Amino acid sequence: MHKQIGMIILLALGLTMSGCGSGNGPGSGNINGNWSATLTNSTDGTTTYSFSTTFTQGSGSTVNVSSFMFTSTAPCFASETTTETGSFTLSGNSNGSVMGTFGMTITGSTSGNVLSLTNGNVTGNTISGDWTLTGGGCSGQGMFTIGPH
């Protein structure tokens, strides 16, 4: 009898612990965590922009973006606030590696500049895709990579 009770307690503890995780990146089936992004220029491969942020899965495919900060010089967004929106759709989990799609838009409050991250593919703890910058006299395009930080 004591052996059975001990096994039940051990099983319950194991199930409880399996729900625990670091929460950084989409490895747990969501996008919650702190992230860093690098946006490279399609012409010469140099870093055009970089930023850090925190993503939190909202309802549906909505991603709440907070603590957003450009970590490189961002002349097209200098001295203005930005508004950030994002989306993440989980499409599967293969052997612990999350797969899905990601998109994000960063809009300048006064310049009319819009930085769009599109065609984002989520694989494990990496998000990669395309970016474009339009409006307010600024333009550009290239590839982005986002990873946990």
Secondary structure as GFF3:
##gff-version 3
##sequence-region A 1 149
A	DSSP	alpha_helix	2	18	.	.	.	ID=ss1
A	DSSP	three_ten_helix	26	28	.	.	.	ID=ss2
A	DSSP	beta_strand	33	41	.	.	.	ID=ss3
A	DSSP	beta_strand	47	57	.	.	.	ID=ss4
A	DSSP	beta_strand	62	70	.	.	.	ID=ss5
A	DSSP	three_ten_helix	75	77	.	.	.	ID=ss6
A	DSSP	beta_strand	82	94	.	.	.	ID=ss7
A	DSSP	beta_strand	97	108	.	.	.	ID=ss8
A	DSSP	beta_strand	114	123	.	.	.	ID=ss9
A	DSSP	beta_strand	126	134	.	.	.	ID=ss10
A	DSSP	beta_strand	140	148	.	.	.	ID=ss11
###
